[in-house]
Amino acid sequence: MDDIISAIRQRLEKKITDLGEPWRSGLIPSEPPDFASDEMRLGFALPPLMKRIYQEVSNGGFGPGYGLIGITNGVPDDSGKTGPAIYELFRGGSTDEPNWNWPERLLPVSHWGCAIYSCVDCADPNFRMRVFDPNVHDGDDWGDSFFEESPSFEQWITAWASGVDLWDAMYGPEGPVARILSARRAMR
């Protein structure tokens, strides 16, 4: 894990987020993350590597997309919400969408804009990553808006730290999301 933390710090010297967000004052909050409280609130454990990154680097505000979304007392997303607050909002359902059902233990950790989120599946022992893109939803089942992104949080954040363009990896010509969406259009 030390290598990953070191690689993240090196990447931060060149680029704070994929989408060009500048380093914001207060990025490193004065209060340390309270993982026990957040895990009790959420009802599940956070990935150990994520906790270490939030403790040793920053509680959100840097990384893929517009940056990692902090946990309580951390850097919120552009709507002003932390990861636990977004999770609770999504799990609460939507009165406008009767078939809305956010998966249990799927924590949004990075916002890409246009309501697209990279999420860590805390129900998976490897903490695999999935992307949620509501813009491609078509039909009754919201399951068509979730895509596999990476086999683990560790591989995902390591790829970002090594300079991989994660957006292109998902939506570029060879990306799995782009291929799935192309196949869907071809079937219509």
Accessible surface in RSA format (square Angstrom, percent):
REM  Atomic radii and reference values for relative SASA: ProtOr
REM  Chains: A
REM  Algorithm: Lee & Richards
REM  Probe-radius: 1.40
REM  Slices: 20
REM RES _ NUM      All-atoms   Total-Side   Main-Chain    Non-polar    All polar
REM                ABS   REL    ABS   REL    ABS   REL    ABS   REL    ABS   REL
RES MET A   1   108.87  56.4  67.75  44.8  41.12  97.9  66.30  56.4  42.57  56.4
RES ASP A   2    96.03  67.3  89.31  88.9   6.72  15.9  35.48  83.5  60.55  60.4
RES ASP A   3   121.69  85.2 114.42 113.9   7.26  17.2  34.78  81.9  86.90  86.7
RES ILE A   4    15.32   8.7  13.66  10.2   1.66   4.0  15.32  11.0   0.00   0.0
RES ILE A   5     4.52   2.6   4.52   3.4   0.00   0.0   4.52   3.3   0.00   0.0
RES SER A   6    51.82  43.8  47.78  63.8   4.04   9.3  27.04  57.6  24.78  34.7
RES ALA A   7    30.25  27.8  26.93  41.6   3.32   7.5  29.25  41.2   1.00   2.6
RES ILE A   8     0.00   0.0   0.00   0.0   0.00   0.0   0.00   0.0   0.00   0.0
RES ARG A   9   111.81  46.9 108.19  55.2   3.62   8.6  47.10  64.4  64.71  39.2
RES GLN A  10   108.03  60.4 107.20  78.3   0.84   2.0  28.67  61.0  79.36  60.2
RES ARG A  11    26.37  11.1  22.87  11.7   3.50   8.3  10.40  14.2  15.98   9.7
RES LEU A  12    24.00  13.4  14.69  10.5   9.32  23.4  15.17  10.7   8.84  23.8
RES GLU A  13   149.51  85.8 108.39  82.0  41.12  97.9  45.80  88.6 103.71  84.7
RES LYS A  14   177.58  86.6 138.54  85.0  39.05  93.0  95.67  86.1  81.92  87.3
RES LYS A  15    87.67  42.8  82.45  50.6   5.22  12.4  45.97  41.4  41.70  44.4
RES ILE A  16    29.81  17.0  26.51  19.7   3.30   8.0  26.51  19.1   3.30   9.0
RES THR A  17     0.30   0.2   0.00   0.0   0.30   0.7   0.00   0.0   0.30   0.5
RES ASP A  18    25.22  17.7  11.35  11.3  13.87  32.8   9.14  21.5  16.08  16.0
RES LEU A  19    74.35  41.4  49.79  35.6  24.56  61.7  55.86  39.2  18.48  49.7
RES GLY A  20    56.95  70.2   0.00   N/A  56.95  70.2  32.15  88.2  24.80  55.5
RES GLU A  21    55.45  31.8  51.82  39.2   3.63   8.6   2.93   5.7  52.52  42.9
RES PRO A  22    95.23  69.4  84.52  77.0  10.71  38.9  93.86  77.5   1.37   8.5
RES TRP A  23   109.78  44.1  86.17  41.7  23.60  55.4  67.45  36.0  42.33  68.7
RES ARG A  24    84.63  35.5  79.47  40.5   5.16  12.3  53.18  72.7  31.45  19.1
RES SER A  25   117.99  99.7  83.25 111.1  34.73  80.0  56.64 120.6  61.34  85.9
RES GLY A  26    59.74  73.7   0.00   N/A  59.74  73.7  36.02  98.9  23.72  53.1
RES LEU A  27     2.86   1.6   0.45   0.3   2.41   6.1   1.19   0.8   1.68   4.5
RES ILE A  28   114.56  65.2  95.94  71.5  18.63  44.9  95.94  69.1  18.63  50.5
RES PRO A  29    32.93  24.0  16.35  14.9  16.59  60.3  22.27  18.4  10.66  66.3
RES SER A  30   119.16 100.7  75.82 101.2  43.34  99.8  59.05 125.7  60.11  84.2
RES GLU A  31    98.63  56.6  96.68  73.1   1.95   4.6  30.95  59.9  67.68  55.3
RES PRO A  32    90.91  66.3  78.66  71.7  12.25  44.5  84.80  70.0   6.11  38.0
RES PRO A  33    18.58  13.5   6.74   6.1  11.85  43.1   6.74   5.6  11.85  73.6
RES ASP A  34    71.44  50.0  66.35  66.0   5.09  12.0  25.69  60.5  45.75  45.6
RES PHE A  35    31.72  15.9  29.02  18.0   2.69   7.0  29.02  17.6   2.69   7.7
RES ALA A  36    74.56  68.6  63.64  98.2  10.92  24.8  68.15  96.0   6.41  17.0
RES SER A  37    59.37  50.2  49.89  66.6   9.47  21.8  19.62  41.8  39.75  55.7
RES ASP A  38     2.60   1.8   2.51   2.5   0.09   0.2   0.67   1.6   1.94   1.9
RES GLU A  39    34.45  19.8  30.96  23.4   3.49   8.3  11.63  22.5  22.82  18.6
RES MET A  40   164.35  85.1 139.66  92.4  24.69  58.8 109.19  92.8  55.16  73.1
RES ARG A  41   105.67  44.4  72.03  36.7  33.64  80.1  44.57  60.9  61.10  37.0
RES LEU A  42    15.52   8.6   0.00   0.0  15.52  39.0   1.19   0.8  14.33  38.6
RES GLY A  43    51.42  63.4   0.00   N/A  51.42  63.4  33.17  91.0  18.26  40.9
RES PHE A  44    13.91   7.0   2.33   1.4  11.58  30.1  13.42   8.1   0.49   1.4
RES ALA A  45    60.39  55.5  51.86  80.0   8.52  19.4  52.61  74.1   7.78  20.6
RES LEU A  46     2.41   1.3   0.03   0.0   2.38   6.0   0.03   0.0   2.38   6.4
RES PRO A  47     2.38   1.7   2.38   2.2   0.00   0.0   2.38   2.0   0.00   0.0
RES PRO A  48    78.09  56.9  72.95  66.5   5.15  18.7  74.12  61.2   3.97  24.7
RES LEU A  49     9.75   5.4   8.72   6.2   1.03   2.6   8.72   6.1   1.03   2.8
RES MET A  50     1.30   0.7   1.30   0.9   0.00   0.0   1.30   1.1   0.00   0.0
RES LYS A  51    55.92  27.3  55.05  33.8   0.87   2.1  23.47  21.1  32.45  34.6
RES ARG A  52    69.32  29.1  63.48  32.4   5.84  13.9  31.32  42.8  37.99  23.0
RES ILE A  53     0.02   0.0   0.02   0.0   0.00   0.0   0.02   0.0   0.00   0.0
RES TYR A  54     3.98   1.9   0.58   0.3   3.41   8.9   0.46   0.3   3.52   4.3
RES GLN A  55    98.55  55.1  75.08  54.9  23.47  55.9  29.82  63.5  68.73  52.1
RES GLU A  56    72.01  41.3  50.52  38.2  21.49  51.2  27.21  52.6  44.81  36.6
RES VAL A  57    11.58   7.6   3.59   3.3   7.99  19.2   5.31   4.6   6.27  17.0
RES SER A  58     2.18   1.8   0.00   0.0   2.18   5.0   2.18   4.6   0.00   0.0
RES ASN A  59     1.63   1.1   1.20   1.2   0.43   1.0   1.20   2.9   0.43   0.4
RES GLY A  60     0.00   0.0   0.00   N/A   0.00   0.0   0.00   0.0   0.00   0.0
RES GLY A  61     3.88   4.8   0.00   N/A   3.88   4.8   1.36   3.7   2.52   5.6
RES PHE A  62     0.00   0.0   0.00   0.0   0.00   0.0   0.00   0.0   0.00   0.0
RES GLY A  63     0.00   0.0   0.00   N/A   0.00   0.0   0.00   0.0   0.00   0.0
RES PRO A  64     0.00   0.0   0.00   0.0   0.00   0.0   0.00   0.0   0.00   0.0
RES GLY A  65     0.00   0.0   0.00   N/A   0.00   0.0   0.00   0.0   0.00   0.0
RES TYR A  66    82.96  38.7  76.52  43.5   6.45  16.8  33.54  25.2  49.42  60.9
RES GLY A  67     3.65   4.5   0.00   N/A   3.65   4.5   0.28   0.8   3.38   7.6
RES LEU A  68     2.55   1.4   0.00   0.0   2.55   6.4   0.00   0.0   2.55   6.9
RES ILE A  69     4.15   2.4   1.48   1.1   2.67   6.4   1.97   1.4   2.19   5.9
RES GLY A  70     0.00   0.0   0.00   N/A   0.00   0.0   0.00   0.0   0.00   0.0
RES ILE A  71     1.31   0.7   1.31   1.0   0.00   0.0   1.31   0.9   0.00   0.0
RES THR A  72    46.69  33.2  45.98  46.6   0.71   1.7  46.03  61.8   0.66   1.0
RES ASN A  73    68.83  47.5  44.54  43.0  24.29  58.5  16.64  40.1  52.19  50.4
RES GLY A  74    11.96  14.8   0.00   N/A  11.96  14.8   0.96   2.6  11.00  24.6
RES VAL A  75    11.45   7.5   9.34   8.5   2.11   5.1  11.45   9.9   0.00   0.0
RES PRO A  76    53.58  39.1  48.23  44.0   5.35  19.4  48.23  39.8   5.35  33.2
RES ASP A  77    15.58  10.9   1.18   1.2  14.40  34.0   9.74  22.9   5.83   5.8
RES ASP A  78   114.74  80.4  67.21  66.9  47.53 112.4  44.11 103.8  70.63  70.4
RES SER A  79    69.15  58.4  36.21  48.3  32.94  75.9  45.10  96.0  24.04  33.7
RES GLY A  80    53.82  66.4   0.00   N/A  53.82  66.4  25.99  71.3  27.83  62.3
RES LYS A  81    72.42  35.3  70.69  43.4   1.73   4.1  35.52  32.0  36.90  39.3
RES THR A  82    22.20  15.8  21.14  21.4   1.06   2.5  16.51  22.2   5.69   8.6
RES GLY A  83     1.25   1.5   0.00   N/A   1.25   1.5   1.25   3.4   0.00   0.0
RES PRO A  84     0.00   0.0   0.00   0.0   0.00   0.0   0.00   0.0   0.00   0.0
RES ALA A  85    28.94  26.6  24.31  37.5   4.63  10.5  25.37  35.7   3.56   9.4
RES ILE A  86     2.63   1.5   2.63   2.0   0.00   0.0   2.63   1.9   0.00   0.0
RES TYR A  87    16.99   7.9  16.99   9.7   0.00   0.0   9.97   7.5   7.02   8.7
RES GLU A  88    73.86  42.4  63.04  47.7  10.81  25.7  36.74  71.1  37.12  30.3
RES LEU A  89   101.14  56.3  89.90  64.3  11.24  28.3  97.00  68.1   4.15  11.2
RES PHE A  90    32.10  16.1  30.71  19.0   1.39   3.6  31.85  19.3   0.25   0.7
RES ARG A  91    92.47  38.8  68.27  34.8  24.20  57.6  15.27  20.9  77.20  46.8
RES GLY A  92    67.44  83.2   0.00   N/A  67.44  83.2  33.24  91.2  34.19  76.6
RES GLY A  93    37.77  46.6   0.00   N/A  37.77  46.6  18.12  49.7  19.65  44.0
RES SER A  94    44.21  37.4  26.60  35.5  17.61  40.6  20.39  43.4  23.82  33.4
RES THR A  95   145.71 103.6 108.19 109.7  37.52  89.4  92.64 124.4  53.07  80.2
RES ASP A  96   122.11  85.5  97.14  96.7  24.97  59.0  27.90  65.7  94.21  94.0
RES GLU A  97    68.39  39.3  66.44  50.3   1.95   4.6  11.17  21.6  57.21  46.7
RES PRO A  98   122.87  89.5  85.52  78.0  37.35 135.8  95.42  78.8  27.45 170.6
RES ASN A  99    75.45  52.0  60.65  58.6  14.80  35.6  15.55  37.4  59.90  57.9
RES TRP A 100    39.60  15.9  22.79  11.0  16.82  39.5  21.12  11.3  18.48  30.0
RES ASN A 101   110.85  76.4  97.74  94.4  13.11  31.6  25.43  61.2  85.42  82.6
RES TRP A 102     2.83   1.1   0.00   0.0   2.82   6.6   0.84   0.4   1.99   3.2
RES PRO A 103    36.09  26.3  27.46  25.0   8.63  31.4  36.09  29.8   0.00   0.0
RES GLU A 104   116.06  66.6 103.92  78.6  12.14  28.9  23.30  45.1  92.76  75.7
RES ARG A 105    97.64  41.0  97.64  49.8   0.00   0.0   8.04  11.0  89.59  54.3
RES LEU A 106     0.70   0.4   0.70   0.5   0.00   0.0   0.70   0.5   0.00   0.0
RES LEU A 107     1.35   0.8   1.35   1.0   0.00   0.0   1.35   0.9   0.00   0.0
RES PRO A 108     0.49   0.4   0.00   0.0   0.49   1.8   0.00   0.0   0.49   3.1
RES VAL A 109     1.02   0.7   1.02   0.9   0.00   0.0   1.02   0.9   0.00   0.0
RES SER A 110     0.00   0.0   0.00   0.0   0.00   0.0   0.00   0.0   0.00   0.0
RES HIS A 111    14.46   7.9  14.46  10.0   0.00   0.0  13.06  13.5   1.40   1.6
RES TRP A 112    16.66   6.7   1.24   0.6  15.41  36.2   1.24   0.7  15.41  25.0
RES GLY A 113    12.60  15.5   0.00   N/A  12.60  15.5  12.24  33.6   0.37   0.8
RES CYS A 114   102.26  77.4  75.57  84.3  26.69  62.7  25.20  63.8  77.06  83.1
RES ALA A 115    48.58  44.7  40.90  63.1   7.68  17.5  44.11  62.1   4.47  11.8
RES ILE A 116    10.63   6.0  10.63   7.9   0.00   0.0  10.63   7.7   0.00   0.0
RES TYR A 117    18.48   8.6  18.48  10.5   0.00   0.0   3.19   2.4  15.29  18.9
RES SER A 118     0.00   0.0   0.00   0.0   0.00   0.0   0.00   0.0   0.00   0.0
RES CYS A 119     0.30   0.2   0.30   0.3   0.00   0.0   0.00   0.0   0.30   0.3
RES VAL A 120     0.00   0.0   0.00   0.0   0.00   0.0   0.00   0.0   0.00   0.0
RES ASP A 121    10.17   7.1  10.17  10.1   0.00   0.0   0.70   1.6   9.47   9.4
RES CYS A 122    11.46   8.7   0.00   0.0  11.46  26.9   0.00   0.0  11.46  12.4
RES ALA A 123    63.14  58.1  34.33  53.0  28.81  65.5  36.46  51.3  26.68  70.7
RES ASP A 124    32.84  23.0  27.53  27.4   5.30  12.5   6.62  15.6  26.22  26.1
RES PRO A 125   118.58  86.4  89.45  81.5  29.13 105.9 100.90  83.3  17.68 109.9
RES ASN A 126    97.16  67.0  87.75  84.8   9.41  22.7  10.58  25.5  86.58  83.7
RES PHE A 127    38.16  19.1  38.16  23.6   0.00   0.0  38.16  23.1   0.00   0.0
RES ARG A 128    68.11  28.6  68.11  34.7   0.00   0.0  17.54  24.0  50.57  30.6
RES MET A 129     0.00   0.0   0.00   0.0   0.00   0.0   0.00   0.0   0.00   0.0
RES ARG A 130    40.09  16.8  40.04  20.4   0.05   0.1   0.63   0.9  39.46  23.9
RES VAL A 131     0.13   0.1   0.01   0.0   0.11   0.3   0.13   0.1   0.00   0.0
RES PHE A 132     5.66   2.8   5.61   3.5   0.05   0.1   5.61   3.4   0.05   0.2
RES ASP A 133     4.51   3.2   4.51   4.5   0.00   0.0   0.00   0.0   4.51   4.5
RES PRO A 134    29.79  21.7  19.51  17.8  10.29  37.4  19.71  16.3  10.09  62.7
RES ASN A 135    94.10  64.9  56.28  54.4  37.81  91.0  33.26  80.0  60.84  58.8
RES VAL A 136    31.18  20.5  19.54  17.7  11.64  28.0  26.04  22.6   5.14  13.9
RES HIS A 137    46.02  25.2  22.75  15.8  23.27  59.5  18.80  19.4  27.22  31.7
RES ASP A 138    90.70  63.5  69.75  69.4  20.95  49.5  15.50  36.5  75.20  75.0
RES GLY A 139    51.43  63.4   0.00   N/A  51.43  63.4  33.82  92.8  17.61  39.4
RES ASP A 140   109.33  76.6 100.84 100.4   8.49  20.1  24.74  58.2  84.59  84.4
RES ASP A 141   105.00  73.6  96.60  96.1   8.40  19.9  40.19  94.6  64.81  64.6
RES TRP A 142    25.95  10.4  25.12  12.2   0.83   1.9  24.49  13.1   1.46   2.4
RES GLY A 143    40.87  50.4   0.00   N/A  40.87  50.4  26.94  73.9  13.93  31.2
RES ASP A 144    31.51  22.1  23.39  23.3   8.12  19.2  25.99  61.2   5.52   5.5
RES SER A 145     0.00   0.0   0.00   0.0   0.00   0.0   0.00   0.0   0.00   0.0
RES PHE A 146    24.25  12.1   8.49   5.3  15.76  41.0   8.71   5.3  15.53  44.5
RES PHE A 147     6.97   3.5   2.39   1.5   4.58  11.9   6.97   4.2   0.00   0.0
RES GLU A 148    93.72  53.8  87.72  66.4   6.01  14.3  65.25 126.2  28.48  23.3
RES GLU A 149    30.88  17.7   3.36   2.5  27.52  65.5   5.39  10.4  25.49  20.8
RES SER A 150    15.53  13.1   9.30  12.4   6.23  14.4  10.83  23.1   4.70   6.6
RES PRO A 151    91.68  66.8  77.98  71.1  13.69  49.8  87.94  72.6   3.74  23.2
RES SER A 152    16.15  13.6  16.15  21.5   0.00   0.0  13.50  28.7   2.65   3.7
RES PHE A 153     2.67   1.3   2.60   1.6   0.07   0.2   2.60   1.6   0.07   0.2
RES GLU A 154    90.22  51.8  88.53  67.0   1.69   4.0  16.76  32.4  73.46  60.0
RES GLN A 155    98.57  55.1  91.19  66.6   7.37  17.6  34.84  74.2  63.73  48.3
RES TRP A 156     2.92   1.2   1.45   0.7   1.46   3.4   2.92   1.6   0.00   0.0
RES ILE A 157     0.00   0.0   0.00   0.0   0.00   0.0   0.00   0.0   0.00   0.0
RES THR A 158    51.82  36.9  51.48  52.2   0.35   0.8  50.64  68.0   1.18   1.8
RES ALA A 159    25.93  23.8  21.20  32.7   4.74  10.8  25.66  36.1   0.27   0.7
RES TRP A 160     0.00   0.0   0.00   0.0   0.00   0.0   0.00   0.0   0.00   0.0
RES ALA A 161     9.16   8.4   0.05   0.1   9.11  20.7   0.05   0.1   9.11  24.1
RES SER A 162    84.57  71.5  45.04  60.1  39.52  91.0  46.51  99.0  38.06  53.3
RES GLY A 163    46.93  57.9   0.00   N/A  46.93  57.9  20.40  56.0  26.53  59.4
RES VAL A 164    63.41  41.7  56.98  51.6   6.43  15.5  63.18  54.9   0.23   0.6
RES ASP A 165    82.48  57.8  72.27  71.9  10.21  24.1  33.47  78.8  49.01  48.9
RES LEU A 166    10.12   5.6   9.94   7.1   0.17   0.4   9.94   7.0   0.17   0.5
RES TRP A 167    90.48  36.3  90.48  43.8   0.00   0.0  68.75  36.7  21.73  35.3
RES ASP A 168    73.75  51.7  69.97  69.6   3.79   9.0  11.31  26.6  62.44  62.3
RES ALA A 169    48.32  44.4  30.02  46.3  18.30  41.6  41.58  58.6   6.75  17.9
RES MET A 170     3.47   1.8   3.47   2.3   0.00   0.0   3.47   2.9   0.00   0.0
RES TYR A 171    42.56  19.9  24.14  13.7  18.42  47.9  24.51  18.4  18.05  22.2
RES GLY A 172     7.88   9.7   0.00   N/A   7.88   9.7   7.57  20.8   0.31   0.7
RES PRO A 173   118.37  86.3  92.39  84.2  25.98  94.4 103.75  85.7  14.63  90.9
RES GLU A 174   139.97  80.4 131.15  99.2   8.82  21.0  65.20 126.1  74.77  61.1
RES GLY A 175     2.50   3.1   0.00   N/A   2.50   3.1   1.58   4.3   0.91   2.0
RES PRO A 176    44.57  32.5  43.91  40.0   0.66   2.4  44.54  36.8   0.03   0.2
RES VAL A 177     0.02   0.0   0.02   0.0   0.00   0.0   0.02   0.0   0.00   0.0
RES ALA A 178    22.50  20.7  17.18  26.5   5.33  12.1  20.72  29.2   1.78   4.7
RES ARG A 179   129.81  54.5 121.50  61.9   8.31  19.8  57.11  78.0  72.71  44.1
RES ILE A 180    73.64  41.9  70.66  52.6   2.98   7.2  73.38  52.8   0.26   0.7
RES LEU A 181    22.63  12.6  22.12  15.8   0.51   1.3  22.13  15.5   0.50   1.3
RES SER A 182    58.16  49.1  55.39  73.9   2.77   6.4  17.33  36.9  40.83  57.2
RES ALA A 183    54.91  50.5  46.94  72.4   7.97  18.1  54.07  76.1   0.84   2.2
RES ARG A 184    60.95  25.6  57.30  29.2   3.65   8.7  37.10  50.7  23.85  14.5
RES ARG A 185   143.31  60.2 130.25  66.4  13.06  31.1  58.94  80.5  84.38  51.1
RES ALA A 186    86.57  79.6  48.46  74.8  38.11  86.7  60.20  84.8  26.36  69.8
RES MET A 187   169.61  87.8 131.31  86.9  38.29  91.2 111.31  94.6  58.30  77.2
RES ARG A 188   187.31  78.6 121.23  61.8  66.09 157.3  90.40 123.6  96.91  58.7
END  Absolute sums over single chains surface
CHAIN  1 A     9273.1       7105.3       2167.9       4940.8       4332.3
END  Absolute sums over all chains
TOTAL          9273.1       7105.3       2167.9       4940.8       4332.3
